[in-house]
Amino acid sequence: MTKIRDIIRNLDKPLFLITLVLFLLGLIMIFSASNVTSYMNGGSPYAYFIRQGLFLLVSFIFCIILVKFNTKLYGIFSNLLLIAFVAVLVLLLIYGKATNYAISWIPIGPFTLQPSEFIKIIMIVFMARFYEVHEKRLHNFFIAIIPLIIGVVITFLIMLQPDLGTAIIFALLTGIVFFSSPVPKLIKLKVVFLFLGMIILVSAVLIMTGGSFLQERQIERFNFTRPCDRLLDTGNQVCNGYISINNGGLTGVGLGNSTQKYLYLPYPYTDFIFAVIVEELGLVVGIGIILAYMCLLYRILKIGRESYTNRGALICYGVAVYIFLHIAVNLMGLFGLMPMTGVPLPFMSYGGSFTLCLMVALTMVQRVNIETKLRDTVSKKEKK
């Protein structure tokens, strides 16, 4: 285990600062966005604020322990965790109960756990470790695509819940990490053609069946353009998001003064929290958050490029893709550029499982940076 002194010295300070600011802003906005809903449902206005604060505290304590261990250990444990969480996904489909039309959650006392969220992080570490261990055997097509095969199975299990947003993010995450790996270009090209063939096949099935195997609620989601023309129907949520953003203007109506959070927006503290942020703090702050996301992603990619190991690089690239996809899917859904899928916005949205996973992901990136800096220090001493 690495000493605390060495950990603090070798942390990526800009990444840590951006992370801290975004988490604190998210906690404030969760309180502002949730207090009305919580009060009207008979609870304390502080309920979601306190719970999110608790999630952050528990996650931080866990990550203080996690950052002490080498990323090689993460990879070793990822194999067992992947098997365990795949088994949980299967059991969830068999014995789980639907919440908000999806069987995605496991109740644990007053809290709930979302296995499909954890499996994204586990898959990143698994793939990073797999392509390190089998680096000399990646010319073998079957060995090279083993993580993709596992990814397809997990994506299918998530879609059966059904959780379209998580399935899309998991599939894209697995694919992008694969193409970032040291797999030979010829094999990657074969996978591209295989993927295109699957798209054609799925499209043909959809056309021939008319999407009959999809639920009516899922089909309705694909009708996402011009939501305000369907204000009293399926466009209600996104259109109210537009109204919220329009109300805010450049400088906002003031913290706590959102009108759309008065039950106009469903779950204003999760899926639509960015709309509340812009309404209360203005477009200037909204753009500032997006710029902070860009700086965060840049720091993660920089740490990945500087890593001495493919394992460390793939962990960083995977985490960057994980965060970027959550941002893109959430905001594109909010702006009516794709169906609204219920994907949380990093740092801003309420949720225990996602908060823990996000903090663990960023801790792994910091650990990669620590290992790189420690290696640099050793190299300098050896040169002297």
C-alpha positions in Angstrom: 0.0 0.0 0.0 1.1 3.5 -0.8 1.7 6.0 2.0 -0.8 8.8 2.5 2.0 11.3 2.2 2.9 10.0 -1.3 -0.7 9.8 -2.3 -1.4 13.5 -1.5 1.9 14.6 -3.1 1.2 12.8 -6.4 -2.6 13.5 -6.8 -3.5 15.4 -9.9 -4.5 18.7 -8.2 -6.5 20.2 -11.1 -8.6 17.1 -11.4 -9.1 16.9 -7.7 -10.2 20.6 -7.5 -12.6 20.3 -10.4 -14.1 17.1 -8.9 -14.5 18.8 -5.5 -16.2 21.9 -7.0 -18.6 19.9 -9.2 -19.6 17.6 -6.3 -20.3 20.6 -4.0 -22.3 22.4 -6.6 -24.2 19.2 -7.3 -25.1 18.8 -3.6 -26.4 22.4 -3.4 -28.5 22.0 -6.6 -29.9 18.6 -5.4 -31.2 20.4 -2.3 -32.7 23.2 -4.4 -34.2 20.9 -7.0 -35.6 18.3 -4.6 -37.0 20.3 -1.6 -40.3 21.0 -3.2 -40.9 17.4 -4.4 -39.8 16.0 -1.0 -42.1 18.4 1.0 -45.1 17.8 -1.3 -44.6 14.0 -0.8 -44.8 14.4 2.9 -41.1 14.3 3.7 -38.5 16.7 4.9 -37.3 19.4 2.4 -33.8 18.3 3.4 -34.3 14.5 2.8 -32.5 14.2 -0.6 -29.8 16.7 0.5 -29.0 14.7 3.6 -29.1 11.3 1.7 -26.8 12.7 -1.1 -24.4 14.1 1.5 -24.3 10.6 3.2 -23.7 9.0 -0.2 -20.8 11.4 -0.8 -19.3 10.8 2.7 -19.5 7.0 2.4 -18.1 7.1 -1.1 -15.2 9.4 -0.1 -14.3 7.1 2.8 -14.3 4.1 0.6 -12.2 5.9 -2.0 -9.6 6.9 0.6 -9.0 3.2 1.2 -9.2 2.3 -2.6 -6.6 4.8 -3.7 -3.9 3.1 -1.5 -3.9 0.0 -3.7 -2.1 -0.6 -7.0 -4.3 -0.8 -10.1 -3.0 -4.3 -10.7 -5.1 -5.4 -7.7 -8.2 -3.7 -9.2 -7.8 -5.9 -12.2 -7.4 -9.1 -10.2 -10.6 -8.4 -8.2 -12.5 -7.3 -11.3 -12.8 -10.8 -12.6 -14.6 -12.0 -9.5 -16.8 -8.9 -9.3 -17.8 -9.2 -13.0 -19.0 -12.8 -12.4 -20.8 -11.7 -9.3 -22.6 -8.8 -10.8 -23.6 -10.7 -14.0 -25.2 -13.3 -11.6 -27.0 -10.5 -9.8 -28.3 -9.1 -13.1 -29.7 -12.6 -14.0 -31.3 -13.0 -10.5 -32.7 -9.5 -10.7 -34.6 -10.5 -13.9 -35.9 -13.6 -12.2 -36.8 -12.4 -8.7 -36.7 -8.6 -9.0 -39.7 -6.2 -8.8 -40.3 -3.4 -11.3 -39.8 0.2 -10.3 -40.6 2.9 -12.8 -41.3 0.2 -15.4 -37.8 -1.4 -15.0 -36.3 -4.1 -12.9 -33.0 -2.3 -12.2 -32.9 -1.9 -8.4 -32.1 -4.0 -5.4 -33.7 -2.7 -2.1 -31.2 -2.7 0.8 -33.1 -1.3 3.8 -34.0 2.4 3.1 -31.6 2.5 0.1 -31.5 0.8 -3.3 -28.6 -0.5 -5.3 -28.4 -0.5 -9.1 -26.1 -3.4 -10.3 -26.0 -2.2 -13.9 -24.3 1.0 -12.8 -21.5 -0.8 -11.0 -20.9 -3.2 -13.8 -19.8 -0.3 -16.1 -16.9 0.4 -13.8 -16.1 -3.2 -13.3 -16.1 -3.8 -17.1 -13.6 -0.9 -17.6 -11.1 -2.5 -15.1 -11.7 -6.0 -16.4 -10.9 -5.0 -20.0 -7.8 -3.0 -19.0 -6.5 -6.1 -17.1 -7.6 -8.6 -19.8 -5.7 -6.8 -22.6 -2.6 -6.4 -20.3 -2.5 -10.1 -19.4 -3.2 -11.3 -22.9 -1.2 -8.7 -24.7 1.0 -11.2 -26.6 -2.1 -13.3 -27.7 -4.2 -10.5 -29.1 -3.5 -11.6 -32.7 -6.0 -14.4 -32.0 -9.4 -13.1 -33.1 -11.4 -15.1 -30.5 -9.2 -14.1 -27.6 -9.2 -10.4 -28.7 -13.1 -10.2 -28.8 -13.8 -12.1 -25.5 -14.5 -8.8 -23.7 -16.9 -7.8 -26.5 -18.7 -11.1 -26.2 -19.1 -10.6 -22.5 -20.2 -7.0 -23.2 -22.9 -8.2 -25.6 -24.3 -10.6 -23.0 -24.4 -7.9 -20.3 -26.0 -5.4 -22.7 -28.7 -7.9 -23.5 -29.4 -8.5 -19.7 -29.6 -4.8 -19.1 -32.0 -4.3 -22.1 -34.2 -7.0 -20.6 -34.8 -5.0 -17.5 -35.6 -2.9 -19.7 -33.1 0.0 -19.2 -32.3 1.5 -22.6 -30.1 4.3 -21.4 -27.8 2.2 -19.4 -27.7 -0.5 -22.1 -26.6 2.2 -24.7 -23.9 3.6 -22.5 -22.6 0.1 -21.5 -22.5 -1.0 -25.1 -20.7 2.1 -26.3 -18.3 2.1 -23.4 -17.3 -1.6 -24.1 -16.9 -0.9 -27.8 -14.8 2.3 -27.4 -12.5 0.7 -24.8 -12.0 -2.2 -27.2 -10.9 0.2 -30.0 -8.6 1.9 -27.6 -6.9 -1.4 -26.7 -3.7 -2.8 -28.3 -5.7 -5.2 -30.4 -4.3 -5.4 -34.0 -6.0 -3.1 -36.5 -7.0 -6.0 -38.7 -9.1 -7.5 -35.9 -10.7 -4.2 -35.1 -11.6 -3.8 -38.8 -13.3 -7.2 -38.7 -15.2 -6.2 -35.6 -16.4 -3.0 -37.4 -17.8 -5.1 -40.3 -19.4 -7.6 -37.9 -21.0 -4.6 -36.0 -22.3 -3.1 -39.2 -23.8 -6.5 -40.1 -25.6 -6.7 -36.7 -27.0 -3.2 -37.3 -28.4 -4.2 -40.7 -29.9 -7.4 -39.2 -31.5 -5.6 -36.3 -32.8 -2.9 -38.6 -34.3 -5.5 -40.9 -36.0 -7.2 -37.9 -37.4 -3.9 -36.8 -38.8 -3.1 -40.3 -40.3 -6.6 -40.8 -41.9 -6.8 -37.4 -42.8 -3.2 -37.1 -41.1 -3.2 -33.7 -43.8 -5.5 -32.3 -41.4 -7.0 -29.8 -40.9 -3.6 -28.2 -43.1 -2.3 -25.5 -45.4 0.6 -26.4 -43.7 2.8 -23.9 -40.3 2.1 -25.6 -41.7 2.8 -29.0 -43.1 6.2 -27.8 -39.6 7.2 -26.7 -38.4 7.3 -30.3 -40.9 10.1 -31.0 -38.7 12.7 -29.4 -38.7 15.6 -31.9 -40.8 18.8 -31.4 -41.8 17.8 -27.8 -43.9 21.0 -27.2 -46.2 19.8 -30.0 -47.0 16.9 -27.7 -47.2 18.9 -24.5 -50.1 17.0 -23.1 -48.7 13.6 -24.2 -45.2 12.2 -24.5 -43.5 15.6 -25.0 -44.5 16.9 -21.6 -41.2 16.3 -19.7 -38.8 17.7 -22.3 -41.0 20.6 -23.1 -41.1 21.6 -19.5 -37.3 21.3 -19.5 -37.3 23.8 -22.4 -39.5 26.2 -20.4 -37.2 25.9 -17.4 -34.1 26.7 -19.5 -35.9 29.6 -21.2 -37.0 31.0 -17.8 -33.4 31.2 -16.6 -32.0 33.4 -19.3 -28.4 34.4 -19.0 -28.2 34.9 -15.2 -31.1 32.8 -13.8 -34.0 33.6 -11.5 -32.0 33.0 -8.4 -31.0 29.9 -6.3 -34.1 28.2 -5.0 -36.5 30.2 -7.2 -37.3 27.6 -10.0 -41.0 27.4 -10.8 -40.7 24.2 -13.0 -39.6 22.1 -10.0 -43.1 22.5 -8.6 -44.1 19.1 -10.0 -43.9 20.3 -13.7 -40.6 18.5 -14.1 -40.5 14.8 -13.2 -37.6 14.0 -10.9 -36.0 17.5 -11.2 -33.2 16.3 -8.9 -32.0 13.5 -11.3 -32.8 13.5 -15.1 -33.8 17.2 -15.4 -31.4 18.8 -12.8 -29.5 20.7 -15.5 -32.7 22.4 -16.5 -33.2 23.5 -12.9 -29.6 24.7 -12.7 -29.9 26.9 -15.8 -33.3 28.2 -14.6 -32.0 29.2 -11.2 -28.3 30.1 -12.0 -28.6 31.0 -15.6 -27.0 29.9 -18.9 -23.7 31.4 -17.9 -23.4 28.8 -15.0 -24.7 26.1 -17.3 -21.9 26.8 -19.9 -19.4 27.0 -17.0 -20.4 23.5 -15.9 -20.0 22.2 -19.5 -16.5 23.8 -19.6 -15.7 22.2 -16.3 -16.7 18.9 -17.7 -14.3 19.5 -20.7 -11.4 20.3 -18.4 -12.1 17.2 -16.3 -12.1 15.0 -19.4 -8.9 16.6 -20.7 -7.1 15.9 -17.3 -8.3 12.3 -17.4 -7.1 11.7 -21.0 -3.8 13.4 -20.2 -3.2 11.1 -17.3 -4.0 8.1 -19.5 -1.6 9.3 -22.2 1.2 9.7 -19.6 0.6 6.2 -18.0 3.5 3.7 -18.3 1.1 0.8 -18.7 -1.7 -0.1 -21.1 -3.7 -1.0 -18.0 -3.5 2.5 -16.6 -4.2 4.1 -20.0 -7.2 1.9 -20.7 -8.6 2.6 -17.2 -8.3 6.4 -17.8 -9.8 6.2 -21.4 -12.6 4.0 -20.1 -13.5 6.5 -17.3 -13.3 9.4 -19.7 -15.8 7.6 -22.0 -18.0 6.6 -19.1 -18.3 10.2 -17.9 -18.6 11.7 -21.4 -21.4 9.3 -22.4 -23.4 10.1 -19.3 -23.1 13.8 -20.0 -23.9 13.4 -23.7 -26.9 11.1 -23.2 -28.4 13.2 -20.4 -28.1 16.6 -22.1 -29.1 15.3 -25.6 -32.2 13.8 -24.0 -32.9 17.1 -22.2 -32.5 19.1 -25.4 -34.7 16.8 -27.4 -31.8 15.4 -29.6 -32.5 11.8 -28.6 -35.0 9.9 -26.5 -35.0 10.7 -22.7 -33.6 7.6 -21.1 -33.2 8.5 -17.4 -29.4 8.6 -17.4 -28.0 10.7 -14.5 -25.8 13.8 -15.1 -22.4 13.4 -13.5 -21.8 15.2 -10.2 -25.2 16.9 -10.4 -27.9 14.2 -10.3 -29.1 12.6 -7.1 -28.3 8.9 -6.6 -26.2 6.6 -4.4 -25.1 4.0 -6.9 -24.0 6.5 -9.5 -22.3 8.7 -7.0 -20.2 5.8 -5.6 -19.3 4.6 -9.1 -18.4 8.0 -10.3 -16.1 8.6 -7.3 -14.5 5.2 -7.6 -13.9 5.9 -11.3 -12.1 9.2 -10.6 -10.2 7.5 -7.7 -8.9 4.9 -10.2 -7.7 7.7 -12.5 -6.0 9.4 -9.6 -4.3 6.1 -8.7 -3.0 5.8 -12.3 -1.5 9.3 -11.9 0.1 8.4 -8.6 1.7 5.3 -10.0 3.0 7.3 -13.0 4.5 10.0 -10.7 6.0 7.4 -8.4 7.6 5.7 -11.4 8.9 9.0 -12.6 10.5 9.6 -9.2 12.2 6.2 -9.2 13.5 6.8 -12.8 15.0 10.2 -11.8 16.8 8.6 -8.8 18.2 5.8 -10.9 19.6 8.3 -13.5 21.4 10.2 -10.7 
